[in-house]
Amino acid sequence: MRNLYVPTKAVIEKIKTQTHDTKTFTIKPANGEKFDFEPGQFNMVSLLGYGEAPISISSSPDNKKTFDHTIRFVGSLTNTMEKHKEGSIVGIRGPYGSSWPVEEAKGKNVIFVAGGIGLAPLRPFIMQMFHDRDSYGKIQILYGARGTGEMLFTDEFNEWKKHSDTELHLTVDKLEEGEKWDHTVGVVTVLYDVAKLDPANTIAVICGPEIMMRFACRSLLKKGFYAPQIYLSLERRMKCGVGKCGHCQLGSKFVCKDGPVFRYDEAKEFHDTLL
């Protein structure tokens, strides 16, 4: 039986630059085992001498040979990860946590609301829906970032829009002087009117900074959505990944084990969040 606390070796097969401070690492288990995960889950990624950190999986769950981690370089471990090259070895524990409502969404319309790096945890669910397109209704992807240079997966946007009954709406907080932009300017909730959201037979999934999710959720309620229709991802203070250390406890829940995906009617009862 595999020890939950001992990472397994994995090899970085490919590195793709997303923005000035974010890259996507395609990783393969060194032992050649297949890697199964559900959209919304995460791994604990470790580097010798630097510890480990929870990182969402950002690739399609249909690929069992490799998986992606899209990482923004904001701390000692992630800044060290930036220096790694293809062929480098990292440690992996996982996958852990709850998943997006892939089965619950079948037969329904789905709205994705993402802010900045929050598109990465949503991408596996988006790709899963594209793979099984006939099982879902209308797809609306609403994505906002601080600026045009902060957006992830931009080379995939045109392919996303080619799928049937699929909309992609983009916004940025602000533009640089003289910068050209054919989309909306403002926070992500300005896209609610652009997309003409309809709560009937619809679920919404949201990921981004907590303050962004707070206003995204509350604005959906004003549009006629009910709290049980809304799902979000809370990735905060996770340390062990398996609900043993208590660092990520919120009320009676552990984010790493009971989450990171929660329904909004449950998550808004956590008193020490911004929701």
Order of alpha helices (4+ residues) and beta strands (2+ residues): beta-beta-beta-beta-beta-alpha-beta-beta-alpha-beta-alpha-beta-beta-alpha-beta-alpha-beta-beta-beta-alpha-beta-alpha
